[in-house]
Amino acid sequence: MVAEEEIMRELSNVVDPEIGMSIVDMGLVDEVKIEGNKVSVTFHLTAPFCPPVFAMMIAKDIKDRLSKMAGVKNSEVKLVGHIMADQINEIINKPS
């Protein structure tokens, strides 16, 4: 099983493309839930109108990094407080 500290360490490599800082350092990670080998990460952006292309880039980076971690078999990424959160969440969590 993966620990929250490991997840946060990995998420510190996710950088906001507009600001150039880690989403962890910016306080954008709202919640990390671990249930066995499933990890859920909830995050927000600096503004509800952040360009959707950047919102999708960040969500995809989170999803990709979680899926490569040892001990993580399933992951869910949830963006909150963005004008296109529902659409982005649906796309990023679509089964492959």
N, CA, C and O atoms as CSV, one atom per row, in Angstrom:
chain,resi,resn,atom,element,x,y,z
A,1,MET,N,N,0.844,-1.187,0.000
A,1,MET,CA,C,0.000,0.000,0.000
A,1,MET,C,C,0.884,1.243,0.000
A,1,MET,O,O,1.928,1.276,0.651
A,2,VAL,N,N,0.462,2.241,-0.722
A,2,VAL,CA,C,1.202,3.490,-0.835
A,2,VAL,C,C,0.809,4.428,0.314
A,2,VAL,O,O,-0.326,4.390,0.789
A,3,ALA,N,N,1.741,5.261,0.752
A,3,ALA,CA,C,1.485,6.210,1.833
A,3,ALA,C,C,1.196,7.597,1.263
A,3,ALA,O,O,1.663,7.951,0.180
A,4,GLU,N,N,0.422,8.366,2.008
A,4,GLU,CA,C,0.072,9.720,1.566
A,4,GLU,C,C,1.324,10.567,1.333
A,4,GLU,O,O,1.358,11.383,0.412
A,5,GLU,N,N,2.345,10.377,2.159
A,5,GLU,CA,C,3.578,11.158,1.997
A,5,GLU,C,C,4.217,10.876,0.634
A,5,GLU,O,O,4.740,11.784,-0.012
A,6,GLU,N,N,4.170,9.607,0.203
A,6,GLU,CA,C,4.726,9.253,-1.109
A,6,GLU,C,C,3.936,9.914,-2.237
A,6,GLU,O,O,4.505,10.399,-3.215
A,7,ILE,N,N,2.633,9.922,-2.080
A,7,ILE,CA,C,1.782,10.540,-3.096
A,7,ILE,C,C,2.059,12.039,-3.175
A,7,ILE,O,O,2.215,12.591,-4.264
A,8,MET,N,N,2.119,12.688,-2.024
A,8,MET,CA,C,2.384,14.133,-2.021
A,8,MET,C,C,3.764,14.441,-2.598
A,8,MET,O,O,3.941,15.447,-3.285
A,9,ARG,N,N,4.722,13.591,-2.324
A,9,ARG,CA,C,6.064,13.782,-2.882
A,9,ARG,C,C,6.010,13.694,-4.411
A,9,ARG,O,O,6.642,14.487,-5.110
A,10,GLU,N,N,5.249,12.721,-4.921
A,10,GLU,CA,C,5.113,12.582,-6.379
A,10,GLU,C,C,4.338,13.762,-6.962
A,10,GLU,O,O,4.692,14.271,-8.026
A,11,LEU,N,N,3.285,14.199,-6.274
A,11,LEU,CA,C,2.492,15.330,-6.772
A,11,LEU,C,C,3.275,16.636,-6.738
A,11,LEU,O,O,2.932,17.582,-7.447
A,12,SER,N,N,4.313,16.698,-5.930
A,12,SER,CA,C,5.134,17.927,-5.907
A,12,SER,C,C,5.881,18.117,-7.227
A,12,SER,O,O,6.444,19.183,-7.473
A,13,ASN,N,N,5.886,17.090,-8.074
A,13,ASN,CA,C,6.486,17.200,-9.405
A,13,ASN,C,C,5.503,17.712,-10.455
A,13,ASN,O,O,5.890,17.967,-11.595
A,14,VAL,N,N,4.238,17.861,-10.078
A,14,VAL,CA,C,3.229,18.407,-10.990
A,14,VAL,C,C,3.305,19.929,-10.891
A,14,VAL,O,O,3.103,20.511,-9.825
A,15,VAL,N,N,3.600,20.553,-12.018
A,15,VAL,CA,C,3.840,21.998,-12.035
A,15,VAL,C,C,2.716,22.708,-12.797
A,15,VAL,O,O,2.313,22.276,-13.876
A,16,ASP,N,N,2.225,23.793,-12.221
A,16,ASP,CA,C,1.251,24.635,-12.911
A,16,ASP,C,C,1.974,25.299,-14.085
A,16,ASP,O,O,2.935,26.038,-13.873
A,17,PRO,N,N,1.526,25.047,-15.325
A,17,PRO,CA,C,2.261,25.559,-16.490
A,17,PRO,C,C,2.270,27.077,-16.615
A,17,PRO,O,O,3.177,27.632,-17.235
A,18,GLU,N,N,1.295,27.752,-16.048
A,18,GLU,CA,C,1.261,29.220,-16.121
A,18,GLU,C,C,2.173,29.865,-15.088
A,18,GLU,O,O,2.818,30.877,-15.360
A,19,ILE,N,N,2.219,29.269,-13.899
A,19,ILE,CA,C,2.949,29.882,-12.782
A,19,ILE,C,C,4.334,29.288,-12.613
A,19,ILE,O,O,5.245,29.958,-12.127
A,20,GLY,N,N,4.499,28.029,-13.011
A,20,GLY,CA,C,5.805,27.388,-12.911
A,20,GLY,C,C,6.147,26.890,-11.529
A,20,GLY,O,O,7.320,26.704,-11.205
A,21,MET,N,N,5.126,26.670,-10.700
A,21,MET,CA,C,5.334,26.161,-9.341
A,21,MET,C,C,4.569,24.859,-9.163
A,21,MET,O,O,3.597,24.588,-9.868
A,22,SER,N,N,5.025,24.065,-8.211
A,22,SER,CA,C,4.374,22.809,-7.878
A,22,SER,C,C,2.967,23.051,-7.326
A,22,SER,O,O,2.734,24.005,-6.583
A,23,ILE,N,N,2.029,22.166,-7.704
A,23,ILE,CA,C,0.671,22.292,-7.164
A,23,ILE,C,C,0.649,22.033,-5.657
A,23,ILE,O,O,-0.234,22.526,-4.956
A,24,VAL,N,N,1.613,21.266,-5.161
A,24,VAL,CA,C,1.705,21.019,-3.721
A,24,VAL,C,C,2.176,22.291,-3.015
A,24,VAL,O,O,1.596,22.698,-2.009
A,25,ASP,N,N,3.224,22.910,-3.542
A,25,ASP,CA,C,3.745,24.148,-2.944
A,25,ASP,C,C,2.709,25.270,-2.972
A,25,ASP,O,O,2.691,26.132,-2.094
A,26,MET,N,N,1.850,25.250,-3.988
A,26,MET,CA,C,0.820,26.287,-4.113
A,26,MET,C,C,-0.426,25.970,-3.284
A,26,MET,O,O,-1.348,26.785,-3.227
A,27,GLY,N,N,-0.468,24.805,-2.645
A,27,GLY,CA,C,-1.618,24.436,-1.811
A,27,GLY,C,C,-2.863,24.075,-2.605
A,27,GLY,O,O,-3.981,24.282,-2.133
A,28,LEU,N,N,-2.680,23.534,-3.814
A,28,LEU,CA,C,-3.819,23.226,-4.676
A,28,LEU,C,C,-4.366,21.812,-4.487
A,28,LEU,O,O,-5.426,21.488,-5.023
A,29,VAL,N,N,-3.666,20.974,-3.741
A,29,VAL,CA,C,-4.149,19.615,-3.476
A,29,VAL,C,C,-5.058,19.684,-2.249
A,29,VAL,O,O,-4.614,20.019,-1.150
A,30,ASP,N,N,-6.339,19.361,-2.456
A,30,ASP,CA,C,-7.319,19.462,-1.367
A,30,ASP,C,C,-7.430,18.191,-0.538
A,30,ASP,O,O,-7.611,18.252,0.678
A,31,GLU,N,N,-7.321,17.025,-1.202
A,31,GLU,CA,C,-7.513,15.781,-0.473
A,31,GLU,C,C,-6.830,14.634,-1.204
A,31,GLU,O,O,-6.843,14.559,-2.433
A,32,VAL,N,N,-6.237,13.746,-0.422
A,32,VAL,CA,C,-5.695,12.491,-0.924
A,32,VAL,C,C,-6.369,11.395,-0.110
A,32,VAL,O,O,-6.259,11.362,1.115
A,33,LYS,N,N,-7.072,10.492,-0.806
A,33,LYS,CA,C,-7.721,9.363,-0.141
A,33,LYS,C,C,-7.096,8.076,-0.645
A,33,LYS,O,O,-6.924,7.879,-1.848
A,34,ILE,N,N,-6.762,7.209,0.290
A,34,ILE,CA,C,-6.168,5.920,-0.044
A,34,ILE,C,C,-7.081,4.836,0.509
A,34,ILE,O,O,-7.344,4.782,1.710
A,35,GLU,N,N,-7.555,3.981,-0.374
A,35,GLU,CA,C,-8.392,2.844,0.025
A,35,GLU,C,C,-7.774,1.602,-0.606
A,35,GLU,O,O,-8.077,1.263,-1.750
A,36,GLY,N,N,-6.912,0.931,0.140
A,36,GLY,CA,C,-6.202,-0.222,-0.410
A,36,GLY,C,C,-5.252,0.225,-1.502
A,36,GLY,O,O,-4.318,0.988,-1.255
A,37,ASN,N,N,-5.497,-0.260,-2.724
A,37,ASN,CA,C,-4.633,0.130,-3.840
A,37,ASN,C,C,-5.282,1.172,-4.745
A,37,ASN,O,O,-4.822,1.401,-5.864
A,38,LYS,N,N,-6.361,1.810,-4.254
A,38,LYS,CA,C,-7.018,2.894,-4.999
A,38,LYS,C,C,-6.688,4.233,-4.337
A,38,LYS,O,O,-6.798,4.389,-3.120
A,39,VAL,N,N,-6.284,5.186,-5.167
A,39,VAL,CA,C,-5.945,6.526,-4.673
A,39,VAL,C,C,-6.817,7.546,-5.379
A,39,VAL,O,O,-6.957,7.516,-6.602
A,40,SER,N,N,-7.402,8.445,-4.607
A,40,SER,CA,C,-8.194,9.551,-5.150
A,40,SER,C,C,-7.536,10.856,-4.737
A,40,SER,O,O,-7.191,11.047,-3.571
A,41,VAL,N,N,-7.366,11.750,-5.699
A,41,VAL,CA,C,-6.791,13.062,-5.425
A,41,VAL,C,C,-7.788,14.126,-5.874
A,41,VAL,O,O,-8.231,14.130,-7.023
A,42,THR,N,N,-8.134,15.025,-4.962
A,42,THR,CA,C,-8.995,16.159,-5.272
A,42,THR,C,C,-8.119,17.403,-5.251
A,42,THR,O,O,-7.329,17.608,-4.329
A,43,PHE,N,N,-8.272,18.235,-6.286
A,43,PHE,CA,C,-7.472,19.455,-6.360
A,43,PHE,C,C,-8.293,20.590,-6.950
A,43,PHE,O,O,-9.341,20.370,-7.556
A,44,HIS,N,N,-7.800,21.799,-6.764
A,44,HIS,CA,C,-8.408,22.979,-7.372
A,44,HIS,C,C,-7.309,23.775,-8.059
A,44,HIS,O,O,-6.123,23.481,-7.904
A,45,LEU,N,N,-7.708,24.772,-8.811
A,45,LEU,CA,C,-6.746,25.628,-9.509
A,45,LEU,C,C,-6.778,27.030,-8.911
A,45,LEU,O,O,-7.592,27.321,-8.034
A,46,THR,N,N,-5.906,27.878,-9.383
A,46,THR,CA,C,-5.800,29.222,-8.808
A,46,THR,C,C,-7.008,30.093,-9.146
A,46,THR,O,O,-7.277,31.073,-8.451
A,47,ALA,N,N,-7.737,29.745,-10.207
A,47,ALA,CA,C,-8.911,30.523,-10.601
A,47,ALA,C,C,-9.922,29.606,-11.280
A,47,ALA,O,O,-9.536,28.661,-11.968
A,48,PRO,N,N,-11.215,29.876,-11.093
A,48,PRO,CA,C,-12.233,29.029,-11.715
A,48,PRO,C,C,-12.247,29.134,-13.236
A,48,PRO,O,O,-12.836,28.293,-13.914
A,49,PHE,N,N,-11.602,30.161,-13.767
A,49,PHE,CA,C,-11.562,30.356,-15.210
A,49,PHE,C,C,-10.185,30.070,-15.797
A,49,PHE,O,O,-9.862,30.532,-16.891
A,50,CYS,N,N,-9.377,29.309,-15.067
A,50,CYS,CA,C,-8.072,28.892,-15.577
A,50,CYS,C,C,-8.298,28.274,-16.960
A,50,CYS,O,O,-9.253,27.518,-17.138
A,51,PRO,N,N,-7.445,28.577,-17.942
A,51,PRO,CA,C,-7.650,28.002,-19.273
A,51,PRO,C,C,-7.822,26.477,-19.201
A,51,PRO,O,O,-6.999,25.783,-18.604
A,52,PRO,N,N,-8.894,25.967,-19.812
A,52,PRO,CA,C,-9.164,24.527,-19.752
A,52,PRO,C,C,-7.997,23.659,-20.212
A,52,PRO,O,O,-7.804,22.561,-19.691
A,53,VAL,N,N,-7.226,24.129,-21.168
A,53,VAL,CA,C,-6.085,23.333,-21.639
A,53,VAL,C,C,-5.069,23.123,-20.511
A,53,VAL,O,O,-4.481,22.047,-20.402
A,54,PHE,N,N,-4.861,24.135,-19.679
A,54,PHE,CA,C,-3.942,24.001,-18.548
A,54,PHE,C,C,-4.552,23.120,-17.459
A,54,PHE,O,O,-3.851,22.316,-16.844
A,55,ALA,N,N,-5.854,23.269,-17.219
A,55,ALA,CA,C,-6.539,22.438,-16.230
A,55,ALA,C,C,-6.418,20.968,-16.618
A,55,ALA,O,O,-6.155,20.116,-15.769
A,56,MET,N,N,-6.611,20.675,-17.898
A,56,MET,CA,C,-6.510,19.298,-18.379
A,56,MET,C,C,-5.075,18.784,-18.279
A,56,MET,O,O,-4.856,17.624,-17.932
A,57,MET,N,N,-4.096,19.640,-18.580
A,57,MET,CA,C,-2.690,19.238,-18.480
A,57,MET,C,C,-2.344,18.831,-17.052
A,57,MET,O,O,-1.681,17.818,-16.832
A,58,ILE,N,N,-2.791,19.618,-16.093
A,58,ILE,CA,C,-2.491,19.334,-14.691
A,58,ILE,C,C,-3.180,18.049,-14.252
A,58,ILE,O,O,-2.564,17.198,-13.610
A,59,ALA,N,N,-4.464,17.904,-14.599
A,59,ALA,CA,C,-5.207,16.696,-14.232
A,59,ALA,C,C,-4.567,15.456,-14.849
A,59,ALA,O,O,-4.451,14.425,-14.188
A,60,LYS,N,N,-4.156,15.549,-16.102
A,60,LYS,CA,C,-3.530,14.408,-16.778
A,60,LYS,C,C,-2.187,14.073,-16.139
A,60,LYS,O,O,-1.857,12.899,-15.973
A,61,ASP,N,N,-1.417,15.084,-15.782
A,61,ASP,CA,C,-0.127,14.849,-15.135
A,61,ASP,C,C,-0.333,14.122,-13.798
A,61,ASP,O,O,0.403,13.189,-13.476
A,62,ILE,N,N,-1.333,14.553,-13.026
A,62,ILE,CA,C,-1.634,13.887,-11.754
A,62,ILE,C,C,-2.000,12.429,-12.017
A,62,ILE,O,O,-1.458,11.524,-11.381
A,63,LYS,N,N,-2.919,12.205,-12.955
A,63,LYS,CA,C,-3.382,10.839,-13.266
A,63,LYS,C,C,-2.219,9.958,-13.724
A,63,LYS,O,O,-2.074,8.824,-13.267
A,64,ASP,N,N,-1.397,10.485,-14.625
A,64,ASP,CA,C,-0.256,9.714,-15.132
A,64,ASP,C,C,0.722,9.355,-14.019
A,64,ASP,O,O,1.200,8.222,-13.955
A,65,ARG,N,N,1.019,10.302,-13.152
A,65,ARG,CA,C,1.974,10.048,-12.071
A,65,ARG,C,C,1.426,9.031,-11.069
A,65,ARG,O,O,2.167,8.174,-10.586
A,66,LEU,N,N,0.134,9.122,-10.757
A,66,LEU,CA,C,-0.467,8.152,-9.837
A,66,LEU,C,C,-0.418,6.753,-10.431
A,66,LEU,O,O,-0.101,5.788,-9.736
A,67,SER,N,N,-0.729,6.645,-11.710
A,67,SER,CA,C,-0.810,5.322,-12.341
A,67,SER,C,C,0.544,4.627,-12.422
A,67,SER,O,O,0.600,3.407,-12.571
A,68,LYS,N,N,1.627,5.376,-12.327
A,68,LYS,CA,C,2.974,4.795,-12.403
A,68,LYS,C,C,3.552,4.451,-11.025
A,68,LYS,O,O,4.635,3.874,-10.928
A,69,MET,N,N,2.826,4.808,-9.966
A,69,MET,CA,C,3.346,4.563,-8.617
A,69,MET,C,C,3.143,3.110,-8.201
A,69,MET,O,O,2.091,2.519,-8.443
A,70,ALA,N,N,4.168,2.550,-7.574
A,70,ALA,CA,C,4.058,1.197,-7.022
A,70,ALA,C,C,2.983,1.197,-5.942
A,70,ALA,O,O,2.930,2.101,-5.109
A,71,GLY,N,N,2.141,0.192,-5.962
A,71,GLY,CA,C,1.089,0.085,-4.954
A,71,GLY,C,C,-0.215,0.740,-5.338
A,71,GLY,O,O,-1.198,0.630,-4.606
A,72,VAL,N,N,-0.249,1.429,-6.485
A,72,VAL,CA,C,-1.475,2.075,-6.955
A,72,VAL,C,C,-1.978,1.310,-8.179
A,72,VAL,O,O,-1.325,1.270,-9.221
A,73,LYS,N,N,-3.159,0.702,-8.023
A,73,LYS,CA,C,-3.751,-0.037,-9.146
A,73,LYS,C,C,-4.838,0.773,-9.827
A,73,LYS,O,O,-5.021,0.677,-11.041
A,74,ASN,N,N,-5.563,1.572,-9.050
A,74,ASN,CA,C,-6.633,2.426,-9.576
A,74,ASN,C,C,-6.454,3.831,-9.027
A,74,ASN,O,O,-6.049,4.023,-7.880
A,75,SER,N,N,-6.764,4.809,-9.872
A,75,SER,CA,C,-6.666,6.188,-9.405
A,75,SER,C,C,-7.827,6.999,-9.959
A,75,SER,O,O,-8.368,6.715,-11.028
A,76,GLU,N,N,-8.185,8.010,-9.197
A,76,GLU,CA,C,-9.226,8.942,-9.607
A,76,GLU,C,C,-8.709,10.341,-9.321
A,76,GLU,O,O,-8.150,10.605,-8.257
A,77,VAL,N,N,-8.901,11.224,-10.274
A,77,VAL,CA,C,-8.500,12.619,-10.126
A,77,VAL,C,C,-9.760,13.459,-10.209
A,77,VAL,O,O,-10.560,13.307,-11.132
A,78,LYS,N,N,-9.932,14.347,-9.239
A,78,LYS,CA,C,-11.135,15.178,-9.212
A,78,LYS,C,C,-10.750,16.645,-9.103
A,78,LYS,O,O,-10.161,17.080,-8.113
A,79,LEU,N,N,-11.095,17.392,-10.135
A,79,LEU,CA,C,-10.918,18.849,-10.146
A,79,LEU,C,C,-12.193,19.473,-9.593
A,79,LEU,O,O,-13.293,19.086,-9.987
A,80,VAL,N,N,-12.057,20.429,-8.689
A,80,VAL,CA,C,-13.219,21.123,-8.122
A,80,VAL,C,C,-13.068,22.625,-8.322
A,80,VAL,O,O,-11.956,23.146,-8.406
A,81,GLY,N,N,-14.216,23.320,-8.399
A,81,GLY,CA,C,-14.218,24.772,-8.454
A,81,GLY,C,C,-13.814,25.386,-9.781
A,81,GLY,O,O,-13.474,26.568,-9.831
A,82,HIS,N,N,-13.844,24.620,-10.849
A,82,HIS,CA,C,-13.479,25.126,-12.178
A,82,HIS,C,C,-14.719,25.089,-13.063
A,82,HIS,O,O,-15.578,24.223,-12.898
A,83,ILE,N,N,-14.810,26.018,-13.992
A,83,ILE,CA,C,-16.002,26.092,-14.834
A,83,ILE,C,C,-16.211,24.837,-15.686
A,83,ILE,O,O,-17.341,24.539,-16.076
A,84,MET,N,N,-15.153,24.110,-15.973
A,84,MET,CA,C,-15.270,22.899,-16.776
A,84,MET,C,C,-14.886,21.640,-15.990
A,84,MET,O,O,-14.477,20.635,-16.572
A,85,ALA,N,N,-15.021,21.707,-14.673
A,85,ALA,CA,C,-14.608,20.584,-13.821
A,85,ALA,C,C,-15.309,19.283,-14.201
A,85,ALA,O,O,-14.656,18.243,-14.293
A,86,ASP,N,N,-16.605,19.317,-14.421
A,86,ASP,CA,C,-17.338,18.086,-14.726
A,86,ASP,C,C,-16.820,17.427,-16.001
A,86,ASP,O,O,-16.617,16.214,-16.042
A,87,GLN,N,N,-16.609,18.226,-17.031
A,87,GLN,CA,C,-16.124,17.691,-18.302
A,87,GLN,C,C,-14.704,17.138,-18.167
A,87,GLN,O,O,-14.407,16.052,-18.667
A,88,ILE,N,N,-13.845,17.873,-17.503
A,88,ILE,CA,C,-12.453,17.447,-17.321
A,88,ILE,C,C,-12.402,16.167,-16.492
A,88,ILE,O,O,-11.659,15.244,-16.826
A,89,ASN,N,N,-13.187,16.103,-15.411
A,89,ASN,CA,C,-13.207,14.907,-14.566
A,89,ASN,C,C,-13.686,13.688,-15.345
A,89,ASN,O,O,-13.146,12.593,-15.189
A,90,GLU,N,N,-14.693,13.879,-16.178
A,90,GLU,CA,C,-15.208,12.768,-16.984
A,90,GLU,C,C,-14.152,12.248,-17.954
A,90,GLU,O,O,-13.963,11.039,-18.090
A,91,ILE,N,N,-13.470,13.166,-18.622
A,91,ILE,CA,C,-12.449,12.777,-19.599
A,91,ILE,C,C,-11.253,12.107,-18.928
A,91,ILE,O,O,-10.786,11.064,-19.386
A,92,ILE,N,N,-10.759,12.701,-17.849
A,92,ILE,CA,C,-9.521,12.224,-17.226
A,92,ILE,C,C,-9.717,10.878,-16.529
A,92,ILE,O,O,-8.762,10.114,-16.388
A,93,ASN,N,N,-10.944,10.578,-16.091
A,93,ASN,CA,C,-11.192,9.332,-15.378
A,93,ASN,C,C,-11.870,8.267,-16.217
A,93,ASN,O,O,-12.286,7.229,-15.701
A,94,LYS,N,N,-11.982,8.527,-17.519
A,94,LYS,CA,C,-12.596,7.551,-18.429
A,94,LYS,C,C,-11.729,6.302,-18.460
A,94,LYS,O,O,-10.512,6.386,-18.625
A,95,PRO,N,N,-12.361,5.139,-18.301
A,95,PRO,CA,C,-11.567,3.897,-18.371
A,95,PRO,C,C,-10.884,3.772,-19.729
A,95,PRO,O,O,-11.462,4.105,-20.764
A,96,SER,N,N,-9.639,3.285,-19.707
A,96,SER,CA,C,-8.898,3.177,-20.980
A,96,SER,C,C,-9.053,1.839,-21.631
A,96,SER,O,O,-8.491,1.603,-22.700
